[in-house]
Amino acid sequence: WSIEVTFEEAKRHLHVETTENWSQNAIERQIPFIYIAFSLIVVIFAKSMEQETIRIEQTPWYHKTEITYADVITHVRKKLLRDLINYDPILNARVHKKTCEIIEILISLSAIAA
């Protein structure tokens, strides 16, 4: 079952079926690269789970009980954005609470999985 879920998630989030290539060689190079990226995102997420609590994104119309790939990719995007600007919400909370709230909102909006 998990292999079918992997292919479905790759189609939905990584757009595997919608690649536009001009040659068979390009297809043979691009698809493995997409799955490598998929795997790296999962590894980064797994490492994050060891260090922090992961929040499952909820919506009013759909309540999830398990983490989805959309949650994984959103969390990894947030982590990478925080690392990019060297932002630690716990350490920076003492600086200025309103600024930290604005940065968290911007990070969350930037990281929403498409």
C-alpha positions as CSV (number, residue, x, y, z in Angstrom):
1,W,0.0,0.0,0.0
2,S,2.7,2.5,0.8
3,I,4.2,2.4,-2.7
4,E,0.8,3.5,-4.1
5,V,0.6,6.3,-1.6
6,T,4.1,7.4,-2.6
7,F,3.1,7.6,-6.3
8,E,-0.1,9.4,-5.5
9,E,1.7,12.0,-3.3
10,A,4.4,12.4,-6.0
11,K,1.8,13.1,-8.6
12,R,-0.1,15.5,-6.4
13,H,2.7,17.5,-4.8
14,L,5.7,17.0,-7.1
15,H,3.7,17.0,-10.4
16,V,5.4,13.9,-11.7
17,E,2.9,13.3,-14.5
18,T,3.0,16.9,-15.7
19,T,6.7,17.2,-16.6
20,E,7.3,18.8,-20.0
21,N,10.4,17.3,-21.6
22,W,11.5,17.1,-25.2
23,S,13.4,13.9,-25.0
24,Q,13.3,10.5,-23.4
25,N,16.7,11.2,-21.8
26,A,15.2,14.3,-20.1
27,I,12.4,12.2,-18.7
28,E,14.8,9.5,-17.5
29,R,16.8,12.1,-15.7
30,Q,14.0,14.2,-14.2
31,I,11.8,11.5,-12.7
32,P,14.6,10.0,-10.5
33,F,15.6,13.5,-9.4
34,I,12.0,14.3,-8.3
35,Y,11.9,11.1,-6.2
36,I,15.3,12.0,-4.7
37,A,13.9,15.4,-3.7
38,F,10.8,13.6,-2.3
39,S,13.0,11.4,-0.2
40,L,15.2,14.3,1.0
41,I,12.1,16.2,2.1
42,V,11.0,13.1,4.1
43,V,14.4,12.7,5.7
44,I,14.6,16.4,6.7
45,F,11.1,16.0,8.2
46,A,12.1,12.8,10.1
47,K,15.1,14.6,11.6
48,S,12.9,17.5,12.6
49,M,10.5,15.1,14.4
50,E,13.4,14.0,16.6
51,Q,13.9,17.6,17.8
52,E,10.5,19.2,17.9
53,T,6.8,18.6,18.1
54,I,5.1,18.7,14.6
55,R,1.8,20.3,14.3
56,I,-0.7,18.8,11.9
57,E,-2.3,21.6,9.8
58,Q,-6.1,21.5,10.2
59,T,-8.9,23.1,8.3
60,P,-12.5,23.6,9.5
61,W,-13.8,21.3,6.8
62,Y,-11.3,18.5,7.0
63,H,-9.9,17.0,10.3
64,K,-6.8,14.9,9.8
65,T,-5.6,12.3,12.4
66,E,-2.3,11.5,10.6
67,I,0.4,13.6,9.1
68,T,0.1,14.0,5.3
69,Y,2.8,14.9,2.7
70,A,1.3,18.4,2.5
71,D,2.0,18.7,6.3
72,V,5.5,17.4,5.7
73,I,6.4,19.7,2.9
74,T,4.9,22.7,4.7
75,H,6.9,21.9,7.8
76,V,10.1,21.5,5.8
77,R,9.5,24.8,3.9
78,K,9.0,26.6,7.2
79,K,12.2,25.0,8.6
80,L,14.2,26.0,5.6
81,L,12.8,29.6,5.6
82,R,13.6,29.9,9.4
83,D,17.1,28.6,8.8
84,L,17.5,31.0,5.8
85,I,16.9,34.0,7.9
86,N,18.4,32.6,11.1
87,Y,15.1,32.9,12.9
88,D,14.4,31.1,16.2
89,P,10.9,31.9,17.5
90,I,11.9,31.0,21.1
91,L,15.1,33.0,21.2
92,N,13.7,36.0,19.3
93,A,10.5,36.2,21.3
94,R,12.3,38.3,23.9
95,V,13.3,40.9,21.3
96,H,9.9,42.1,20.2
97,K,6.7,40.0,20.4
98,K,4.9,41.8,17.5
99,T,7.8,41.4,15.1
100,C,8.1,37.7,15.9
101,E,4.4,37.3,15.3
102,I,4.7,39.0,11.9
103,I,7.7,36.9,10.9
104,E,5.8,33.7,11.9
105,I,2.8,34.8,9.8
106,L,5.0,35.5,6.8
107,I,6.8,32.1,7.2
108,S,3.5,30.3,7.5
109,L,2.1,32.0,4.4
110,S,5.2,31.4,2.4
111,A,5.4,27.7,3.3
112,I,1.8,26.7,2.5
113,A,1.9,23.6,0.3
114,A,0.4,24.3,-3.1
